[in-house]
Amino acid sequence: MQNEKLILTEEWDKTFPKSDKVNHKKVTFHNRYGITLAADLYEPKNASGRLPALAVSGPFGAIKEQCSGLYAQTMAERGFIALAFDPSFTGESGGQPRYMASPDINTEDFQAAVDFLSLYENADPDRIGIIGICGWGGLAINAAALDTRIKATASMTMYDMTRVNAKGYFDSADSEEARYNMKAALNAQRIADYKSGEYELGGGVIDPLPEDAPFFVKDYHAYYKTPRGYHKRSLNSNGGWNKTGCMSFINQPILMYSNEIRGAVLLVHGDKAHSCYFSRDAYEAMVKDSKYAANKELMIIPGAVHTDLYDQVDIIPLDKLEAFFKENLK
């Protein structure tokens, strides 16, 4: 097993300012599919001994220079080693073809980050947690259900990507006929891609924004298409995923065994977010008939919309996150 040689940007090209309270460096690690992942590692300055460690990723279609890096740097300021990584096929990470997603490989990406942290000299392998944002919130829960080394998981403004791909937003396309038509279109796209020799992009967040755009589209535009969150390597800021990139999510539910997670789980969502139903339903499924419900919590933030939990540090419950991980990564 060896890491692929990646070309990593050494300049500070984040959407957030650099903290003078932490040390930062670029690192790489590989997953069990042989894909090399690129990451930013943040550590508290003047720390001693082995520290609790966190792996952070998301949102779905974002990169580590956006809000996962902000979360990682902020948690490092609060005493954790924190690793913000680009998922397979995106950002500075390896994997061909580009801009593909996989419920299996992307769950594995979190587990590979745990592998790295377990062997990192300044991290305590018995005190590892993960933070997943947006679509990576659901993948974080999936990873926690599979990986017994993960002691605590925070899911922020979560999407269940298998549910939204199979059923549409708000389950509005939850029928055999709708799924058949969607799959037929995707399979036709496969032929078109094979014939052209290129994967056609689906398009990122729409721009310019139509006046009649739904609120959640305006919410995404306000982050990904403005100086607040735009980044040249972000899928959502630019051409988006391949049209067939998320195809395998349609018939592979990822949260089947969430009620068997023994580690602590905190789900955080804004009550004004279009996506809040994902966290509410995931929490209910997680505690139903579970022997491990006592350390599961759903935290609803009044007035917050979906992207508020991306980067609005006055709305993100950072004190709660710090207390949650310190309590559960003792």
Beta strands, then each sheet from edge to edge (+ up, - down):
strand 1: 22-30
strand 2: 36-44
strand 3: 51-57
strand 4: 81-85
strand 5: 123-133
strand 6: 150-156
strand 7: 264-270
strand 8: 296-301
sheet 1: 1+ 2- 4+ 3+ 5+ 6+ 7+ 8+
end
